[in-house]
Structure formats: C-alpha cells, structure tokens
Amino acid sequence: MIYLGIDTSNYTTSAAIYDSSAHSVRQNKKLLSVKSGEVGLRQSEAVFQHVKQLPEVIDGLVKAGESVTAIGVSSRPRNIEGSYMPCFMVGETVASSISSVGNIPIYKTSHQVGHVLAALYSCSRLDLLESDNPFIAFHVSGGTTDCLLIRADKEEVITATEISSSLDLKAGQLIDRVGVMLGLGFPCGKELEKLASESTAKFKPRATIKDGSCCLSGVENQCRDMFNKGADKCDIALFALKSVETAIYEMTAIAIGKFGSLPVVYAGGVMSDKLIRNRLEKDFDSYFAEPAFSQDNAVGVAIFSALKDGCRLWL
C-alpha cells in the first residue's frame, strides 16, 4: 500500500511516499529561498513559495500503476492547543483537495510528530511504538529546542510531553544567526559545520541551564564579540556548535536523571550535525536519523498515515 505525506514547513516544501509492502520511502523536497543576509522568511512569503513549489515536489512521486491508500499531512507545528503557522495551511489545503477528489482518507498531525516518526524510521526504532514504556526525543531545529517524553498513543500515534526547551533562542536560530554573521547562506547548518571542521581550537563552553531548559542568547553575544575582535571564522563556528552540543548534552543528562535511562531519539535539522552528535552518541542510549530524515521532510507524516491506517511497521 502507498501512503503520501506532505509537509510545508518554514524551511522546506516536502512530499514523500511510504511503501508498506517494501517498507521503503522515496521523497522530494525543496528549500524555500531566502535573500542573502537574511535569517528567515515572513509567513506570507513562505506561503507563496510553498504554493509555487508543492506541485513540482509532488509531481512524479506516485509511480504509474500505483494508487494512494491514505494521505498524511502536517497541519500545525506541534500537537498543543494554539499551535499554528500559516505555511502549514498550504500542505493541508493540497492534501485535503487530493483526499476529496480521490476519496482517499486523510490523517492530520503535527510537524513535530513527523520529525519524531521520520527519525524512528531512519534509525530502525519504530519498535519503540510497540512498547508501553516511554522514550525521550529531542526536536532541535530553527523553531524548537525541545526535549520531549514520548509515549505511544492509539489515537495520535504518539504523544509528546515537554520536559524542557530553550528559554530564548532556539538552537537553529543561533546557528543561522552566527552563520549569516560569518557570511554563510541561509539555512547555515551544513556550511557552519564544514567551517567548524577547519578549526583546531579546543573549546569547552558551559551551558546556561535553568530548571532543565537552556538559554542560548548569550552564545550569540559571545560569537559576535569573537567576530568583532577578529577571531577566525572557523573558531567562531566551532564555538557556536560546541555550545549547542553542551546545551543538548546537559538537557539530556537532566532528563535521564529525572525519568531513568531511557532511549533517546534525536530529530530535527540541527541534530544532523555530526560535530554535535559525537559526544551524545558516546554517553547515552542514543539514536540519530540520517540527515535526509533529520532535516525537514514529509516521510514522518507519510508513516503517520500508514500507522493510522493500521500498519504495524516494526514487524
């Protein structure tokens, strides 16, 4: 059976197919275009770009002879009351139209749930959904730095309860602001990681943690101060990424101290950075999605629709 997923986030236009018979996925996605020197888009511009890009992203995903069994779509950022972002309306509208015309079931969830499910698929841990035991998941991106307690749920597939978050800048915001300051293209994650890999500096930054949540605005100030004093760009890049790594590490340790030694799944574009994940892999029962499934994608919502349709994907 063929399941279509659609996700129109603040960064990327995405569509994906999950083939339940082969337990395989295929996806198309296209970044939204941001002008040089800017660190994001107004929602009106994001909506306009999604309207233009979504047809070409979907085109060709469904092969000749295939029929779509169900559609999954991210209709909101998170599964909490009041969670809303206009850019997700584009994907929801297109998915609803396809559903109506083709008389195909549609299942709506959040962008965050999609990230967690895509990560579980990528690291072959969808079996965690079979257990009554919870696990910890991080969703770290331009809009979130969330540590979540995840439980399997019959109606919603998973529920996510916030354990901790960022109290100011999100990790992805920090990375993009520092990257743009250094003259990199937005979004800056890949280029900043490459630049940081050229540094030979040895940084051991301290994390600012309050009640388990991190504060990252001070890191931006430190990076700007380094820049104004003429520090090497590669050293500034490394300091920023090591600071994010330290914050995520401390948040993980606190969550495990509170809930026990649970598996930890890391999702979101920031967690595709190998410099950040190295230390986490050594010290925790941790699982990481491959970059194609960690960055914004529609694979998770396609899998959501399969699970809602009754598939048991861990068999």
KOLLOLO-712117 format. One record per residue (C-alpha): residue in three letters; x, y, z. Coordinates in steps of 0.001 Angstrom, whole numbers, plus 500000, padded with zeros to 6 digits. Layout:
N
alaXYZ
...
//
This chain:
315
met500000500000500000
ile501146503512499135
tyr500987506372501639
leu501553510006500659
gly502969512542503114
ile503036516336502723
asp504873518872504890
thr505166522613504238
ser507408523961506983
asn509064527327507455
tyr512171525998505661
thr511227523315503150
thr508487522120500796
ser508364518325501196
ala506428515333499895
ala507116511630500429
ile505796508175499706
tyr505899505290502179
asp505506501881500511
ser504317499480503212
ser504997496320501189
ala508683497198500742
his508961499204503988
ser510689501824501861
val510342505538501259
arg511027507993498481
gln510845511738498873
asn511198515060497113
lys511846518348498842
lys512935521857498026
leu514251524563500328
leu512452527881500486
ser514516530708499051
val515859533322501477
lys517596536503500326
ser521304536804501071
gly521973538272504517
glu518525537493505881
val517757534876508554
gly514286533731507600
leu511054534466505773
arg507822536231506556
gln504955533774506654
ser503307535438503656
glu506431534810501566
ala506757531230502852
val503134530538501889
phe503674531993498407
gln506773529867497802
his505038526698499014
val502141527340496619
lys504628527520493734
gln506836524619494806
leu504446521978496123
pro503072520827492732
glu506565520173491360
val507641518455494598
ile504663516068494440
asp504957515516490690
gly506359512091489869
leu506314510688493397
val503394508361492680
lys504505505879490030
ala502378504608487175
gly500010501912488336
glu500150502952491990
ser497171504261493919
val497436506224497150
thr495922504410500128
ala495923507372502526
ile497450510811502949
gly499304512219505945
val499897515944506355
ser501384518250508964
ser498742520865509714
arg500454522612512644
pro503884522897514267
arg503101520896517440
asn500225518928518923
ile499391521500521552
glu496500523919521835
gly497053527115519889
ser499907525751517773
tyr499545527442514394
met501660528625511486
pro500176529780508156
cys502726527942505989
phe501255524584507022
met497912525603505530
val499364525123502041
gly500112521448502608
glu496847520895504444
thr494828522504501626
val496507520466498889
ala496217517230500897
ser492550517905501597
ser491895518557497901
ile493595515307496852
ser491645513465499544
ser488332514922498419
val488824514328494698
gly490204510811495105
asn488017509792498063
ile491230508981499973
pro491463509012503785
ile493468511913505201
tyr495213511970508582
lys496441515248510049
thr499217515563512598
ser501952517995513594
his505304518808512033
gln506942517707515291
val505302514270515255
gly506504513908511660
his510076514623512740
val509984512018515506
leu508474509315513278
ala510936510025510461
ala513802509679512942
leu512404506391514272
tyr512153505064510713
ser515675506181509849
cys517312504594512901
ser515127501438512703
arg513456502024516074
leu509773502139515144
asp509523499175517519
leu509580501713520364
leu505946502417519452
glu505023498845520385
ser506086499259523999
asp504125500793526844
asn507382502320528033
pro508138505932527101
phe511292507205525445
ile512921510612525203
ala513059512550521938
phe514712515831521032
his513334518042518278
val516055520594517581
ser515582522978514665
gly515126526630513755
gly511847526783515657
thr512332524347518522
thr514870523073521012
asp512512520657522729
cys513247517689524958
leu510123515510524959
leu508788512470526760
ile507187510332524042
arg504529507682524604
ala502752505528522051
asp499097506508521687
lys496260504684519932
glu494611507829518562
glu497529510208517994
val500194507507517336
ile502469509321519782
thr502003511945522462
ala504797514367523291
thr505078515953526731
glu507619518734527037
ile510372518042529557
ser512467521097528744
ser513158523584525978
ser515089526741525177
leu514081529797527144
asp515215532228524450
leu516938531500521124
lys516332528114519544
ala519418526135518537
gly518705526507514822
gln518189530245515219
leu521572530545516910
ile523286528557514162
asp521635530599511408
arg522365533965513052
val526013533097513600
gly526252531670510087
val524779534759508443
met527127536927510533
leu530003534899509078
gly528698535389505530
leu527177531925505036
gly523995531128503119
phe520709530519504969
pro519951527973506354
cys523507527783507622
gly523826524392509314
lys525799522498506658
glu528140525377505847
leu528733526179509531
glu529607522525510243
lys532046522494507330
leu533634525741508516
ala533887524479512100
ser535682521334510945
glu538605523545509871
ser539181524790513425
thr541882523342515702
ala540676525241518765
lys539760523360521956
phe536564524800523391
lys534744523567526489
pro531837526035526757
arg529492525998529710
ala525764525676529201
thr523329528073530833
ile520575525821532228
lys517549526897534250
asp515179524198535576
gly516418521825532887
ser515918524272529991
cys518732526032528163
cys519451529665527334
leu521344530307524096
ser521181534068523535
gly524420534524525488
val526189532265522992
glu525180534560520138
asn526626537515522073
gln529880535632522679
cys530159534747518995
arg529546538336517965
asp532194539503520432
met534659536978518952
phe533802538234515459
asn534309541891516416
lys537692541029517928
gly538834539394514703
ala538693535721515702
asp538989533177512903
lys535630532369511383
cys536208528642511778
asp536806529098515519
ile533585531097515899
ala531692528377514026
leu533156525655516251
phe532384527594519428
ala528745528008518383
leu528307524297517592
lys530144523152520726
ser527870525419522758
val524781523803521236
glu526278520359521859
thr526894521195525523
ala523349522518525994
ile521762519422524410
tyr524064517163526430
glu523110518820529719
met519397518719528856
thr519703515012528015
ala521505514226531255
ile518882516071533299
ala516010514303531518
ile517604510879532092
gly518213511769535716
lys514516512551536053
phe512936509712534033
gly515587506991534096
ser517910505572531481
leu515502505646528541
pro516375505502524829
val516936508986523408
val515986509778519807
tyr517388512969518273
ala515457514619515430
gly515394517961513654
gly517809519598511262
val520310520656513928
met520790517036515015
ser522124516089511570
asp525327517909512560
lys527996515261513249
leu530032517608515438
ile527072517923517785
arg526128514246517875
asn529575512724518575
arg529577513304522339
leu525913512357522707
glu526499509014520975
lys529255508104523414
asp527406508711526680
phe523712507923526093
asp521496505187524613
ser521035507483521648
tyr519614507172518142
phe520034509633515284
ala518249509967511975
glu520281510207508797
pro520400513829507539
ala517715513250504874
phe515312512173507622
ser516565514541510332
gln516090517742508369
asp512575518865507466
asn510851516135505479
ala507456514550504785
val508496510946505489
gly507244511048509067
val503739512193508155
ala503557509547505409
ile504430506960508058
phe501863508548510386
ser499146507898507799
ala500275504268507459
leu500142503782511221
lys496700505393511393
asp495611503055508608
gly496535500068510746
cys500036499147509520
arg502473497767512112
leu505717498984510671
trp508048497330513170
leu507159493804512018
//
